[in-house]
Amino acid sequence: MRDIEELLEELYAGQERISRSEIYRRAVALDLPAGAATALEALPEGDYAQEEALEALAIEPASPIGVPGAALSEPDLTRELRHLHETREDALRHAPERALANHDDRTAELEAEYLRRHPEREVDPRRLRPSEAG
């Protein structure tokens, strides 16, 4: 399955989600071995994040997905957090267990990094409970 892992690494460079048909089309274009193409053909229709595709194919990722939060620039951290929050409901409702756990871990990591960078962030007093305000 190494061929598939390499294909997915190449495909997901700069991409968040890719359709099953695009993954399969690229595999065929790259002339992957028949067994690899057959495994990709068996993926259910839909769009996949890289870790979801690996899980659906029962392939353990070689390394954690994503740049460590501490290494992200401020705009990249903000963008990544926004994307995680936008995709949260879909991950909660539809992601396989491991993909949901990855989503949870990545969200926690990047939120902790944001709080580390912004310890004096502006807190809206209207969001405080009476016991916190006084």
Protein Blocks (a to p, Z undefined) as FASTA:
>chain_A
ZZmmmmmmmmmgopabdcfklmmmmmmmnopafklmmmmmmpccddddfklmmmmnopac
fbdedjdfklpcfklmmmmmmmmmmmmmmmmmmpcfklmmmmmmmmmmmmmmmmmmmmmb
ccdfklpcfklmZZ
